[in-house]
Amino acid sequence: MSSAPAATSKHPLGLYVLFASEMWERFSFYSVQAMLVLYVKDPKDGFGWDQERASGLYGWYVMSVYFSPLLGGLIADRFLGNRRSVILGGIFFVIGHALLGLSGLPFLYAGLSCLVVGNGFFKPNVSTMVGNLYSEGSKLKDAAYSLFYMGINIGALGAPIAMEFIRAEFGFHPAFATAAVGMALSVAILFLFKSTYAHADRMPGGAAAKQDQAQVALPIDAVPDLHRAAALVVVFALGVAFWTLFWQNGNVLTIWADSYTDWGAIEKIVGQKVTGILSNAINPGFVVMFGPIVAALWQSRAQAGKDLSTPAKMTLGMACATVGGAIMFLAAREIGHDVVIDTKAPVLVKASPWWLVGSYALVSLGEILLSAMGLSLVSQVAPKRWRAMLMGGWFVSISLGGFLSGKTGTYWNKVPHTQFFAGLSLGCLFATVILFLSLRGLRKAMPGV
């Protein structure tokens, strides 16, 4: 049996194996995210839905995808363990993408349902195993989750680029089905390199789980389990505002990129028309770019004894997203979208893509600071007996943001776009201020984190 993780100044090989597996899950998710709204609105290959109905489906899909990890984490904690749950989730992903490769509304709903179930088993457990690779209290965890987040976003970066060209050449259904191959590779990686992360698996009542109970006491161990869980719930609740803004990337921002952005220069380079699908690569591209820099920064500050608390890092992330939303407000004002736009009228003025790129740069930095740190926070603060379930709770926060992104997206054609983006940015600003004011209380509930 593999030994438990020891304190070290280097990241274990298992970290890279897990992010190679999760990378294909991100390829899967971003493939669907980039195309779903445009697909169901397409009158030829899709169903000719209007924006309100398409946005509603998108919101329900994202909510369900990120709510299911709560149940998947609970099942892993009680019955299956982490590794078995991840592999089961990968199998559901393969089936889901195969169904999306078929034409018809029943196949759409069945395929999306399989992806929801697959994510429930896969996502919270692979994230939990990343934390289990390290000893309790390890200062490498924040840097590890930043590296993990950067690595998996390579898949998220590749997905919209691949989908843009596959859809243009073969259509939506072959593009959806392509991700099944990636998820089959993900499952294969988990089987082939099991020895590198086996000690991070936690079976209910297993030897590794019992060994966890015997580790050296940390300051946070003196905080009652319910207090720790309650502090996490506060962070989860405030994070909803960020995710409501963030998840517009596959919804309203894809529409903005598709209909209101001038891609002329890019189209000359690639030699074909560019759609909003490709814009979904901007966010993960920045995550891949910024991830190693942020990870190195946290690791160097930790080694110097000057590290910020994890909640403080998350507050900075919320602030970045607030400014990112404000940039889109300025973009909408620049092209005269301070009135309700007639979607049936010809688009006479389009925005520079640099508005979208600038907004994504700040929101992506905010994502690293908030989302990667959220994973690290749960790993450090959640009581061991509830860890996978509370990791699922973090994803419920993301789920609610996804649902609200869909609900707010239904107003895209009903209000001026300046008001739309201003509302998202102000909501994020409000949550940023509340989280900042809560830092002192959170430090008491999370000593040493």
Secondary structure, DSSP 8 states (H G I E B T S, - for coil): --------SS--HHHHHHHHHHHHHHHHHHHHHHHHHHHHH-TTTS----HHHHHHHHHHHHHHHHHHHHHHHHHIIIII-HHHHHHHHHHHHHHHHHHHTS-SHHHHHHHHHHHHHHHHHHHHHHHHHHHHTS-TT-TTHHHHHHHHHHHHHHHHHHHHHHHHHHHHHH-HHHHHHHHHHHHHHHHHHHHHTGGGTGGG---TT-HHHHHHHTS---GGGGS-HHHHHHHHHHHHHHHHHHHHHHGGGGTHHHHHHHHSB--HHHHHHHTS---HHHHTTHHHHHHHHHHHHHHHHHHHHHHTT----HHHHHHHHHHHHHHHHHHHHHHHHHTT-SS---TTS-----B-HHHHHHHHHHHHHHHIIIIIHHHHHHHHHS-GGGHHHHHHHHHHHHHHHHHHHHHHHTTTTTS-HHHHHHHHHHHHHHHHHHHHHTHHHHHHHSTT-
